[in-house]
Amino acid sequence: MVAAGILASRLSGLVRTTIFSYFFGLQNEAADAFSAAVRIPNLLQNLFGEGALSGSFIPVHAGLRAQGREAEAAQTARTVFTLLMVLMSVFVLIGVLLTPLLIDTLALGFTGAKRELTIRLVRILFPGAAMLVAAAWCLGVLNSHGKFLLSYASGIAWNAGMIGALLLFGPGNRLHLDYLAVMLAWGSVVGSVLQFAVQAPLAFRLSAGGGAVAFSEPVRRTIRDFFPVLVSRGSVQISAYIDQDIASLLPTGAVAGLTATSLIYTLPVSLFGISVSAAQLPALSADAAQADTARLRERIDRGLVRLTFFVIPSAVAFATVGDIIAGVLLQHGHFRARDSVIVWQMLAGSAIGLVASTQSRLYSVAHYALGDTRTPLRFAFVRIAFVTVLGLIFALYVPPRLNLPAMWGAAGLTASAGISGWIEFALLRHSLNRRIGQTGLPTSRMAILWGAALAGAAIAWAVKLTIPWTNPLLRGALILPAFGVTYLGCTALSGIDVRDLLKEQRRSV
């Protein structure tokens, strides 16, 4: 159900990005301004929303329900919601007032008209971000009650708000992209309200009963765990904001390109990394409560089996045929073939850390299940430090010394994030293995998966070189299936039970 909800939400996000690319293209100031603006207030959702609430609220809430303390669980949920909304109200007010300072901090390369447009967009978007945090609370309540599909599919509503704005105002405003960006921002606010509204009735019904709002021990425990989880879970988002800040110093199109790349890159992360981790959190918590380390190791390794089977070919595909993927999804209207190549460069950099990032999610969740929020926090700081230092080097200093165009700096940013992801993954796995024993997959299995993915890339390139057509959809319809069929065939011939893995994934979706 998690995978099904995420898939539906991400597909609607792809539709939104495709329509956005059609009207805005890549290398213009309005596209950069909106891409930066929509991420700045969403810092509230990314940091205070799904990640932090899932890691701190769900274990407490689910634990109370498992002990039969339903009334106390409902009281805790309502208290957390009240505190969250008070906190978000303050942050929204501060954010609106300090928007110019935020722009100068998180998009320091923006000047003139681009900066002014970004400021206007951010001020519109901030209240919507608070509604997305409220929607994340709903997700926590619903997940604690075993209801996954609605919460993870609710992102469709947010995308629908923006898709509606693009379709309503886009056709007549191709030459007035600043106005279209403003209308799109209002569409985002409408979508945020809708995302909360579709979940709220059920979430409030499940939270009915119990006493009045109070600072009970479960509430204090949620607050105590919230901020360490906030930083550790938010390390990826914080890294993304650092990348955006550095990208704002690069040529126009770098920020919009990072946003498009992020949407494609997060598809496998969400479908396999987040879905497996989110679904495993309650079960891992139960295993940890019973001190069943053997079961913990087995559950983690089984999750890794599914993750790597699907994520390794995704990483290889991003690196080798990323232009085809970008072309199929984005190359329409004002988004040209040269823009697909730019996104491909960034995807190739992202591919470096894709396997590490998805596995890190599972290892972080295992730490949370064991009641350890501090260790992932420390490693998150390490990741952020490496992202910042390597990002500055790879984006601003390496391209000119290699006589590469400045836009290659954006690919350097994604590559630096990938390297930092491997460092965090190594630290998390070592920490967990010291506590519960050896986890991870055999080298022989990983070699089979990488070899099969590279074979798929070779066949895909052979098909690519023989196709004379330039239509991105026709090219993708031949090249991408060739990659996938070759990968599945090679893994099956190597003795991996492909049919069983595909059945598991089909059941999830």
N, C-alpha and C positions, 0 to 999 in steps of 0.2 A: 504493500500500500504506500509505503514511503517512496519507493521507486516510481510507482505509477503517478503519484501526486507531483513529484519533482519533474518527471518526464513531461507531464501535461503543462506544468508551469514554464519549463524551459522551452518547450516548443512554442508556446505563446510569446515568450521572450524573443525567440528567433524571428517570429513573424513581425514583432515590433521593430526589431533591429533591421530587418530587411526593408520594411517600409521607411524607416528613418533614413537608411542609406540611400534609398531611391530618391528621396527629396533633398537630402543634405549632402550626399556624397561623403568624402573624407577630408579633403584638404581645403576647408574653408573655416573662417573664424566662428561662425554660428555653430557649426558642428562641434568644434573644440569647446566653445563656451558652454553648450548644453551638456556635453559629456563630462566636463569638470563640475558643473553646477549640480547635476543630479547625484554626484557621488559625495559632495560635501555634507549636505544635511543627512544623507543616508548613513553617514558615520554614526549617527545616533542609533539607527536600526542595526547596523552591522556590529556595533560594540555592545549596545544594551539589549538588543533583540534576541534572535534565535540562539546564537552561540552561547552568550552568557546565561540566559534563562534556562537553556537546555541543560547546561552543565551544573547549575546551582539549584534551580527550582525543581526540575523534574525528579532528581534523586530523592529530594526531601518529600515532595508531594506523593510520588509513587510509593515511597517507603511507608508513609502514614496510611495510605490506602491498603497496602499489603498487610499491615498490622490491624486492620479493621477500624482504624480511627478516622472514619469518613467525615464526621463533623469537623474535626480538627483540620483535616486536609482542606475542606471547603473554606474554613476560616482563614487558613494560611494563604490560599489562592486569592481570596478577596483582599486581604491585607497587602499582599505583594502587588496586586493590581493598583491599589490606591497609592502606595508609595511610588510605584513606577510612573503613574500619571502626574503626580506632583513634581517628581524629578524631571519628567519630560517637559512639563509646562515651563519650568525654570530654564531648562536648556534651550527650548525654542525661543523664548523671549531674549535670552542672552545672544543666541545665534543670529536672530534678526537684527539686533542692535549692533552686533560686532561683525556683520558680514564683510565689510570692506577689509577688516583686519584678517579675517579667515581667508579671503581671496589672496591677500598679499602673503599669507603664510603657506597655503596649500596649492596655490597656482601662481607662484612668485614671478613667473615669466610673462603673465598676462598684463598688458598695458593698454591704455587708450580705450577705444570703443569695445574691444573684446572684454576688457576688465569690467567696464560699466554694464555690459549685457550680462555677464556672469553674476555680478552683484544682484541685479534685478531678478534673475532666475532663482538664485539661492534663496532670496527672501520669500519668494512665492512657494518654494518647495519645502521649507522648514516645517510648517505645520503638518504637511503630509507625512514627513518622517516620523513625527510623534504617533500618528495613527498606525504606521507600520510597526512601531514598538508595541503598541497595544495589540496588534494582530499577532505579534510574536508571543505575547502572554497567552493569547487564546491557543496558539500552537502548543505551548507547554501543558496547558490544562487538558486539551484533547489527547495529546500523546500519552499523558499519564493515565488516561482512561482507555488506552488502546485504540484510539480513533485517529488514524494517520492520514487517510486519503484527503479529507476536506482541508486539513491544516496545511498540507504541503501543496495542494492544488490551488489554494486560495490566491497564490501569486498571479493566476490567470486574471483575476479581477483588476489588479494593478496594471498589468499589461493591457487589458481591455480599455482602461481609461485613456492610456496614451495612444493606443491604436485608433480609438475613436476620434481623438483630437487630430491625429495626423490625417485621417481620411476626411474629416470634416473641413479642416482649414488648409490642408496641404495643396490640393490641386490648383488653387488660385493664387498661391503665394510662393512659387518657386523663385521669384525674384525678390521676395521679402522674407528672407529666412530668419531675420531677427524676430519679426512678428510671429512667425510659425513656432519658433523656439519658445516664446512666451506662452502661446496657446498650448503647446506641448507640456509646459511646466504645470499649467492649470489642469491639464488632463491627468498628470501624475498625481496631483492632490486628490482629484476625484477618484482615481483608481485606488489610492491609499485608503480612503474612507470605505470604498467598496470591499477591499480586502479584509478590513476589520469587521464590516457589517455582515459578511457571509458566515463568519465564524462566531461572532459574539453571542447570538441567541443560544446556541448549544453550549458554549463555554460558560456562560452565566448560569444556565440551567444546571450544569454539572457542578457548579460551585455554590449552589444554593444550600442553605442549612448551616448549622453551627452557630457560634456566637458572633458578637460584633467584631469589627476590625480591632486587632490587638497585637502587640509585640510579643508573641509567644516564643517559646524556645525554637520551634521549627522556622519561624520567620527570622529570628536572629541567626540561625544556622544558614539560612538561604542568603541573608545579607553578608555574612562572614565569608561564604564561598563565592559570592557573586563577583567581587572585584578581581580576585586572582584568575577566575575563569574568564572574566571580561577581557583581561589583557592577553592571556594565553590563547583563547579562542580568536581574539581580535587581531592576533599578530599578522595573519594573512591580509586582513583589511588594512591594518596600519601600514603594512608593506606596500599595499596597493596605493595608498595615499602618498607615501614617500615617492613611489614611482611616478605618480601623477605630477607631483611637485617638480621633480627633475624633468619630466617630459614637457612641462610647460616652458622650459628653457630651450627646447628643440624646435625645429620648424613646424609651422602650422600643419595640423593633421596628426601629430604624434599623440596628443591626448585622445582624440576621437579614435585613432587606430588602437590604442590600448584598451579602450572601452569595447570595441568590436572584438578584439582578440580575447578579452576577458570573458565575454559571453560564450564564445566557442570553446575556450579552454575549460570553463567551469562545467560544461556539459558532462564529461566523464567524471569530473570531481564530484558533482552533485549526484549523478545517477548511480555511481558505484561507491565513491568515498563517503559522502554524506548519508546516503540511504542505508548502507550497511552499518555505519557507525551509529546512526540514530536508532535504527531498529535493534541494535545489539545492546544499547545502553541499559534498558531495564533488565535484560537477562544477565549481562555482566555484573550489574549491581547485586542481583540475587546470588550469583555464584560467589562474589566477593563476600557477601554477608555470611555465607555458609563456609567460608574459607576453603572453597573447593578449587585449589589452584590447578589441578589437572584439567578440570572442566573449563577453567578460564583459558588455559593454554590451547585447548582443543578448539574453543569457540573463536579465539583470535586467529589461529592458523586457518580455520575454515573461512573466516572472513577474508584473510589475505589471499586464499586460493581464488576467490571470486574477484577480488579487486584486481589482482595482477593479470588475470586472464583477459579482462576487458580493457584495462588501463594501458598495458604495455603496447598493444597495437594502436591505441589512440595516440600515444606519444610518438610512435614511429610515423604514423600517418601525418600528424601535425608537422613533423620535421621534413618529411619527404614530399608530400603532396598537399601541403597547406594551401598553396595557391588554388588548387582545385576545390578544396573544401570552402575556402573564402569565396571563390567564384560562384559556387552553387548557392550559398546562403546569402551573399551580399551584393554580388555584381549585377546591379540593375539600376536603371535611371542614371543618376549623377555619379554613381559608384563605378569606377572604371577598372579595366584590367590592371593598370599600374597600381591602383589602390589595393587590389587583391594581393599583389606581390608584396606590398608593404606589410599587410596583415600576415602574410606567410612568414616574413622575416621575424615578426614578433611571436608568431605561433611556434616557430622553430626554437626560439629562445625559451618559451614557456615549456616546451616538451622536455627540456632538461630535467625539470623538477616535478613533472606530473606524477610519476610513479611514487616518488617520495611523499608528495603532499597528500595523496589519497591514503597511503599507509599511516602517515602521521595522525590523521584524523582518528583512526581506529586505536592507535596506541595512546592518544590523549584521552579518549573515552574510557579506555581501560584504567588509566590513572584516576579519572574521576570516580569510576565505579569502586575503586579501592579507597576512596575518600581522600585522595591526594590531589589537591589543586595547586600546590606550590611548585611541584617539579615542572609541570608543563609551563607554568608562569616563567620560571627561570630560563627555560630553553626558548621561550618566546622572545625574551629580551635578547638572547644570543642571535636569534634569527633576524630580528629587527636591526641589530647592529651590523650584521653582515650585509643585509639588504641595502642599508644606507651607504656603507663604505664602498661595496662592490658596484652599486648602482651608479654612484658618482664617477667612479673610475671607468666603467664600461660604457657609460652613456656620453660622458663629456670629454674624456681624455683619450680613450682607445681609438675611436673612429678617425679623428684628425691625424693621429700618428700612423695609421694604416692607410691614409689617403682615401678613406671611405666617405660617402656623403653623410651629412650630419644626421639624416633620418635613421641611419643604422644605429644611432644611439638608443632608439626605442627598443630594438632587438637586444641590445646590450642590457637594458633594464630588465627585460623578461628573463634573460639568461642569468643575471645576477640573482634574481628571485629564486630561480630554479636551483642554483648552487646552494643558496641559503636554506632552501627546503630540505636538501639532502643532509645538511649539517644538523638541522633540527630533528629529522627522522632518526639519524644515527644516535643522537643523544637520548631520545625518547625510548627507542628499542633497547638500548643498553640499560637504561634505568629500570624498565619493566622486567627485563630478563634477570636482573639481579634480584628482583623481588619474588618472581613466581617461577623462574626457570626459563629454559631456552624456548623462544618462539621464533617464527620465521620459516620461510620456505627453503627447501634444498636448492643448492646452486644448480644442480642438474635440471630441475624444473624451470628455473628462471632462464637458463640457457636455451631451453627448448622454446619458450615463449618469445624471447628476443630473436632467436633464429627464424622462427616462423613469421614474425612480424617483418623482419628484414626481407625474407623471401617474398612476402606480399608486396612490399615496397618495390622490389625489383620487377615483379610482374606488372605492377601498376605503372611504373616508368616505361616499361616496354610498350604497353598499350598507349600511354601518353605520347610517345614519340611517333607512333604510327597514325595518330588521329590528326587530320588536317583541319578539322572544324575549330572555330573560335568560340562558338556558343558555349557558355560555361555549364549550362544544364546538360547539354548533350555530352560534353566531355566528362562531367561528373557521373553521369548515368552509366558510363562504360568503365571509367578508371577506378572509381571507388568500390564497386562490386568486385572487380578483379582483385583488388587488395584484400577485401574481406573473405572471399571464397578461398583464395590461396592461403590466408592465415588459418582459417578453420580446417582446411584440408591438411596442412602441415602439422598442426597440433594433434589432429585425430590420428594421423599416421605415426606420430611419435608416442602414442599410447595414452594421451590425455583423454579423459572421458568428457568429450565436448558435449555430447548429447545431454549428459546429466547437468552440466553447468548451464546449458541453454535452457533446460527445463526449469532449473531453479530461478533463472532470471525471468523467464516467462511467467512463472508463478508470482514473482514479485510485482511484475507489471500488470 
